[in-house]
Structure formats: C-alpha cells, structure tokens
Amino acid sequence: MLTRGAGPGGPAAPGPATPAPDGSGSAVADGAASDAAASDAATTTGSAAPAPTDAGPSPSDPGPSAPVTAADLLARVNGCTPVSKGRYRKDRGRAATVPVCGTREAVYWKADMDIDCDGRPGRHCNAATDPHFSSSTAFAQSDGRALSSEKLPYVVVPAPSSLWDYREHGVRGGSVAAVVYRDCVSYAVVGDTGPADIIGEASYAAAKTLGIDPDPRSGGTPSGVTYIVFKNSRVTPLEDREAAETRGERLAREFVDSAD
C-alpha cells in the first residue's frame, strides 16, 4: 500500500484533553503550557516539510502502459495504402485479393493462416505429419540450424518477386511481427518464405498461441488473420521467443500511439 505523509499546512491533530479536577472532562490548560501553545500557534504557518516516506512514485506518474489489444491494432490498420504492385492469393487456385499495405512504421496484410510446419523435425512437424514438410527454413537460428516451427512463433513472407520484395521495405529474417486473430495478439518473427504469389502462413507455434488449430494437414483458418511486420526491427538471436514478445509489445505500443 502506498502511504503519504500529511501535506504542508494540514490541521494539527488535537491532543488528549486534561480532565478538570471536578471530573467533568473539561480541558484545563496549565498556564505556561497555554502560553507556549498560543505562541506556537501565532508563529507556525504550516511551512514545515513533511517527513520523508518510502511511498514510491507519485500517483500522478503514468506507470507502465496497458498491453496493446487486438482492437487497438486493428483500428490502426483499418485502411490500406498498398505497397505491393498487385495482390496475392490466399491459396493456390484462388483469386488474388490480398494487397500488402504499408505505413511509415510497418507493412501488413489481412489473409488466412496456413500452417508452416517446416524446419527442425519434432513430434508434430515432420515428414509423416506434413505431406509438404521441408527440413529447412529460409532463415536459420543462431547456431545455423533450421528454426523449429513447433517451438518458435514465426510468420512467412512471400518470396521476393516483381509483385513485392519484402527486403525493400525494411523486412528481413528476425523482423518482429504482431499477428492478430479475433481478440488475440501474438508476437512472432519473420522466419520463412513461401510461394511468390501466395500470402497468409505462420508456424505451428504461432497458430497455437492464437487458438488456431495448428495441425499441418487440417488446421489453420480461412480468414480473419492480420499480420503486421515492423520495419527495420530484428530479434537477435532470431530464436529468442521472449525477446520477440518483449520487443513486439513495445513496437506495437509505439505503432498504435503514432500519428502516421
């Protein structure tokens, strides 16, 4: 509990009354004490400094910011200034309907989520569970090994093409991303690349954190996912999940509060 000392000039607390000799309870002041009290009352103006306390920050201090919500981020990316030269398909054989949009701080797109189970094999991501499994990822972790889709939330960007080249917009392996689905926000890194004409894919771990079925065969969701990648950001080492979350929250707050 925070406590504060009495402020300057506050009223003095009355002392206990001295009972009268007749037991009536009336205060009887000693002559000298009465004169001293009168003198003190005439000279005291309330300028005495309050005793120091360990109360901590003033209640007026803003303190830490509230976590950024899905609604905060979706409001910030409500419109779209396209930075891609065309639109992407969500899946092969589908119409191209998804542009990559941009602001000064980020690029973003709204699509589906397919499950990328590539990288280091694990219990859920391997050649037996995923017919399209690849043991490599476009970007590697600090020891040179492929990323683990099961352990690291990451998003997939389309391979560079004439349609859009992510490298020209401050995006690279390890760039920090916020992924929004319904009322959930998850922070991730850019960890892999996909087909040059398809967009909307993330790792097993990224899907799981958002409550999306992460199964590489039957999981994912057909719509409703917003991917926001913060320009010129990077987590080192790339596989540091905690660092991605911490930096992602800070960048998301700056993004929401900025006036682009």
Secondary structure by P-SEA (a helix, b strand, c coil): cccccccccccccccbbbbcccccccccccaaaaaaaaaaaacccccccccccccccccccccccccccaaaaaaaaccccccccbbbbccccccccccccccccbbbbbbbbbbbccccccccccccccccccccccccccccccccccccbbbbbccccccccccccccccccbbbbbcccbbbbbcccccccccccbbbcaaaaaaacccccccccccccbbbbbbbcccccccccaaaaaaaaaaaaaaaaaaccc
